[in-house]
Amino acid sequence: MKKYLKILPLLFFFSTNFAEARIYIDINAPTFVPIPIAMPKWKSTDRYPSPLPAKVYEILTNDLALSGFFKVIDYHHLPPQLQDKEGIPSPMVWQEWIPSGGEILLVGETFQVSENLLRLKFYLFDLVEQKHLVGKQYEDHPKNLRSMVHRISDEVVLQLTGEKGVHNTKIAYVVQQGKSKEIFVADFDGFNVRQITQNQSLNLNPSWSPDNKKIVFTSYLRRNPDLYLMDIDGKNLQRLSSHQGLNLAASWSPDGKKIALMMGFEGKSDIYVMDANGGNLKRLTKGHGNEASPTWSPDGQWIAFVSDRSGTPQIYIMSSDGTNVRRLTFEGNYNTNPAWSPKGDRIAYCGRAGGRYHIFTIGVDGTGLRKVTSHSGNSENPCWSPDGRYLAFSSNHTGASKIYITNMNGYNIRSLTQSKGGETSPAWSRYFD
C-alpha cells in the first residue's frame, strides 16, 4: 500500500492569501526574464551528519533550473559572507540577504525522523518586498525523496507563477533497441528511467490514460500493428483492437471513456473512435484522403487530425462525432502530428520548413502561428505538459534522435535523458498528485 504523503503548512509564518499575491513571472508572455532565486545550503537537524541536505539541494536546484523560470544562485555563487549559511534563518534578517543577488530566497532543512520517515521543511521569502511567501513541511518514506523534493519545486513554481509546476509528472517514449522498439518511462527531470515493454517487437505511439494508470500503444507483437493496453508498470497486457491493417496513433478522450485512433485498410486510413475497452467502434472520417493522428480537445468536444484531402498533409479540426470539419493549417505543404494543448487554446504540430521538420504551435482559430524550434536537424512528435507550459518532442539535431523538452516559446531546450539516442514519440502524463 502506498504511504500517504503528509504536507503540513507552517502556520507560524504569516503568508498573504495567494489569490491576492503578486505574480512574479508572466508565463504566458512571449518572452520573460528568469527570476533570480538565492539558495543557501540546506541543513540537517539530525543529531549526526547526514548526506540528505546535499542530495535535496542537488535535486531542487536541478528542478528549478530545468523549469526555465529561474536563475538559480547556488551557495557557491553567493557572496563570501553567505556561502557558509545553511538552513532556515532564525531570526530572518532581511539586510543580510540583500547582497545575495536574488529576488527570492529559498531555504530548508531535513530531518530523518526514523528509518521509515523523512521530514523536509522549506520556506520561501520575497527579498524585494521583504515578506514571507510560504512555508511547508513534507513527511514521507525516504525512498520517496525525489518525489518529495519535486513537490517542493512545484510549490515554488506555484507561488511565483500562479500555476503549479510539473516536476512530479512522467514522460513515456519509444527507444530503438536493435531491430525492436520498446517503451520507456522517465520522470520530468530524466531520472528513474524504466523500460515497461520487453517483448522484442515494434512498440509505437504510447498514450497515457487520463488517470495515469494505463498506457495504450501499438505493437507488432502478433505481426499486425494491433492496439494494446497495459498498466504503467508493464503488467496486465490487453489487446484492444486487432483489425487487419493499421491500429495506430491512439488518443484518450479527456474523461477516459473513449479512444480515438487511426485505422487503415487496403491503403486508406481514417479516424475511428471506440470505447476504452475496445468496443463500440465508430468511423468518424469518410473522405477520399488519408486521415491520421487524432488528438482530443481538453473539453472532449473536438478532435484535431491530419488529412491529405487537399493534396498535402494538413491539420484539420472536427467535432468529436465527425461533423463540422474545417482546415486549420494553410502555411507549409507538410504538417503532421497535432497535439492539443491542455489549456485548449493552441495546437502544436510538426511542419516542414526550409527542408527540415520543425515544431510549430497555432491558435485553434488558425491565428498566431509560432515556430518553436530553429536548430538544425528534424524535430517531430510534439506533446504538451499537463499545464500547457512545456513541449516535449523528438529531434535528431545532435545526431541520433532524442527526446527534448522546451518551454512553449522555445526557450530552455534540454534533452530528457543522457542516453545515446534512438528515442521518439514522447507522451506526457497528467499530474500524479
Secondary structure, 3 states (H helix, E strand, C coil): CCCCCEEEECCCCCCCCHHHCCCCCCCCCCCCCCEEEEECECEECCCCCCCHHHHHHHHHHHHHHHHCCEEEEEHHHCCHHHCCCECCCCCCCHHHHHHHCCCEEEEEEEEEEECCEEEEEEEEEECCCCEEEEEEEEEECHHHHHHHHHHHHHHHHHHHHCCCCCCCCEEEEEEEECCEEEEEEEECCCCCCEECCCCCCEEEEEEECCCCCEEEEEECCCCCCEEEEEECCCCCCEEEECCCCEEEEEEECCCCCEEEEEEEECCEEEEEEEECCCCCCEECCCCCCCEEEEEECCCCCEEEEEECCCCCCEEEEEECCCCCCEECCCCCCCEEEEEECCCCCEEEEEEEECCEEEEEEEECCCCCCEECCCCCCCEEEEEECCCCCEEEEEECCCCCCEEEEEECCCCCCEECCCCCCCEEEEEECCCCC
